[in-house]
Amino acid sequence: MKNLVEVIAKSLVDNPDAVVVTETEKEDCIVVELKVDPADMGKVIGRQGRIAKAIRSVVKAASSKSSKKVIVDIM
């Protein structure tokens, strides 16, 4: 999931070198944290959170075969 979020985020922002994705595994879920440059935050979130919601939907669809829930946090 980390690679998927990283590829999507790097394609959206102007400064792809500042994209940092970390993955933390807990007992019942996987937390993927996405950090971008403050200037690119609007591009990752989108109007009314549409792009952020789309990223979460794609990750949810990709993780449907896994038994763990995947949570995407945008920092």
Backbone bond lengths (Angstrom), bond angles and torsions (degrees), N, CA, C in turn:
res aa  C-N    CA-C-N  psi(-1)  N-CA   C-N-CA  omega(-1)  CA-C   N-CA-C  phi
1 M - - - 1.441 - - 1.527 111.31 -
2 K 1.318 115.07 -32.64 1.462 119.93 -179.43 1.523 110.67 -59.55
3 N 1.324 116.57 -45.06 1.467 120.00 -178.74 1.517 111.69 -65.54
4 L 1.320 117.03 -38.60 1.460 121.16 179.74 1.525 110.90 -62.42
5 V 1.312 117.47 -48.39 1.468 121.59 -179.93 1.522 110.42 -64.07
6 E 1.324 116.60 -38.59 1.468 120.51 -179.44 1.524 111.45 -64.92
7 V 1.313 117.63 -42.95 1.469 121.26 179.88 1.525 110.67 -65.36
8 I 1.319 117.17 -43.18 1.465 120.65 179.74 1.523 110.38 -63.90
9 A 1.330 117.37 -46.29 1.465 120.95 -177.07 1.528 111.38 -65.90
10 K 1.320 117.12 -42.05 1.468 119.57 -178.51 1.520 111.59 -65.99
11 S 1.331 117.66 -28.86 1.459 119.55 178.81 1.529 112.02 -77.18
12 L 1.321 117.81 -18.16 1.465 121.31 -178.19 1.522 114.00 -89.99
13 V 1.320 118.10 -33.47 1.468 121.40 -169.11 1.528 112.78 -91.93
14 D 1.341 115.02 164.61 1.466 121.36 176.27 1.519 111.77 -83.63
15 N 1.337 117.03 -27.28 1.459 122.25 -178.02 1.532 109.40 -117.18
16 P 1.328 118.37 80.79 1.467 120.41 -175.77 1.528 113.98 -68.12
17 D 1.334 117.98 -18.07 1.464 119.92 179.41 1.524 111.73 -71.55
18 A 1.329 118.07 -21.18 1.461 121.78 -178.29 1.525 112.80 -87.95
19 V 1.331 118.11 -0.62 1.462 121.50 -179.70 1.528 109.23 -78.06
20 V 1.339 115.53 125.10 1.464 121.43 178.29 1.526 107.42 -127.66
21 V 1.332 115.75 125.27 1.457 121.20 179.13 1.519 108.48 -121.12
22 T 1.332 116.14 126.51 1.459 120.84 176.69 1.523 108.77 -121.59
23 E 1.319 115.00 146.32 1.453 120.96 -178.47 1.523 109.12 -123.07
24 T 1.323 116.34 124.95 1.457 122.30 179.65 1.519 108.19 -120.40
25 E 1.318 115.87 128.44 1.458 120.04 -178.54 1.517 109.68 -103.75
26 K 1.313 115.78 125.06 1.459 122.22 176.30 1.521 108.21 -109.77
27 E 1.320 117.75 -176.65 1.455 121.01 -174.12 1.524 114.00 -63.50
28 D 1.338 117.76 -39.41 1.458 119.32 -177.06 1.525 113.91 -120.49
29 C 1.334 118.39 0.50 1.458 120.17 -178.92 1.530 111.14 -151.63
30 I 1.304 114.49 164.76 1.466 122.91 175.32 1.525 106.85 -117.57
31 V 1.334 116.78 126.61 1.462 121.84 179.76 1.524 108.57 -105.53
32 V 1.331 115.85 121.27 1.463 121.91 177.52 1.527 107.21 -108.31
33 E 1.329 116.57 117.50 1.460 121.68 -179.69 1.527 109.36 -102.84
34 L 1.322 115.48 129.34 1.458 122.47 -178.93 1.520 108.56 -113.92
35 K 1.322 116.27 123.03 1.463 121.83 177.32 1.521 107.88 -120.37
36 V 1.339 115.79 130.43 1.463 121.31 178.84 1.514 108.70 -129.72
37 D 1.317 115.88 170.81 1.459 122.35 176.22 1.533 108.67 -62.08
38 P 1.325 118.53 139.27 1.475 119.72 -179.88 1.529 114.22 -55.28
39 A 1.321 117.48 -29.54 1.463 120.29 178.99 1.533 111.51 -70.58
40 D 1.325 117.20 -24.58 1.461 121.64 -178.74 1.522 113.36 -96.96
41 M 1.309 117.51 2.27 1.465 120.43 -175.99 1.531 111.76 -60.70
42 G 1.308 117.38 -39.68 1.466 120.84 179.73 1.508 113.09 -64.12
43 K 1.321 116.91 -33.13 1.462 120.56 179.59 1.515 111.79 -71.48
44 V 1.325 116.99 -31.07 1.466 120.65 -179.77 1.530 110.81 -80.41
45 I 1.325 116.48 -34.91 1.461 119.53 -179.23 1.523 111.37 -82.67
46 G 1.318 117.60 -44.62 1.460 120.87 179.22 1.506 112.76 81.03
47 R 1.319 115.42 174.85 1.465 120.46 179.17 1.513 109.75 -68.49
48 Q 1.319 115.28 125.54 1.460 123.54 179.91 1.533 112.01 54.03
49 G 1.342 116.19 27.42 1.452 120.98 175.31 1.508 115.09 75.96
50 R 1.315 117.53 19.61 1.467 120.30 -175.89 1.523 112.89 -66.33
51 I 1.319 117.73 -41.95 1.463 120.11 -178.56 1.519 110.03 -70.92
52 A 1.329 117.21 -40.31 1.462 120.28 177.09 1.521 110.59 -61.30
53 K 1.315 117.02 -40.83 1.467 121.48 178.24 1.526 110.28 -65.45
54 A 1.331 116.82 -38.16 1.465 120.32 179.11 1.528 111.08 -67.14
55 I 1.334 117.17 -39.87 1.467 120.36 177.28 1.525 109.73 -61.81
56 R 1.324 116.77 -44.31 1.466 120.53 179.28 1.524 111.37 -63.66
57 S 1.333 117.67 -36.81 1.464 121.20 179.05 1.520 111.66 -66.61
58 V 1.317 116.61 -41.53 1.469 120.42 179.16 1.520 110.38 -65.17
59 V 1.319 117.35 -43.07 1.469 121.51 179.13 1.526 110.45 -65.02
60 K 1.324 116.39 -40.19 1.467 120.02 178.45 1.522 111.04 -63.22
61 A 1.334 116.73 -41.42 1.458 120.33 178.74 1.526 111.07 -66.66
62 A 1.326 116.76 -38.14 1.462 120.24 -179.60 1.524 111.90 -70.53
63 S 1.326 116.87 -26.90 1.459 120.20 -177.65 1.523 112.63 -97.84
64 S 1.310 118.12 11.32 1.464 120.40 -175.84 1.523 112.77 -65.32
65 K 1.317 117.81 -27.04 1.466 120.72 179.19 1.525 111.91 -78.22
66 S 1.324 116.21 -19.28 1.461 120.71 179.10 1.524 109.91 -81.53
67 S 1.305 115.84 151.90 1.462 119.62 179.92 1.530 112.18 -83.86
68 K 1.339 117.05 -10.96 1.463 120.66 -177.97 1.528 110.56 -97.85
69 K 1.317 115.57 147.23 1.453 122.24 176.26 1.527 108.81 -80.43
70 V 1.322 116.81 140.90 1.466 121.17 179.61 1.523 108.42 -111.76
71 I 1.331 116.00 127.78 1.458 122.91 179.85 1.527 107.83 -114.55
72 V 1.343 116.57 129.95 1.452 121.57 178.71 1.527 107.72 -108.01
73 D 1.338 116.35 117.71 1.464 122.62 177.16 1.525 108.69 -108.33
74 I 1.314 115.97 129.26 1.461 121.09 176.78 1.513 107.71 -103.23
75 M 1.325 115.97 116.52 1.464 121.52 -175.49 1.511 109.93 -95.51
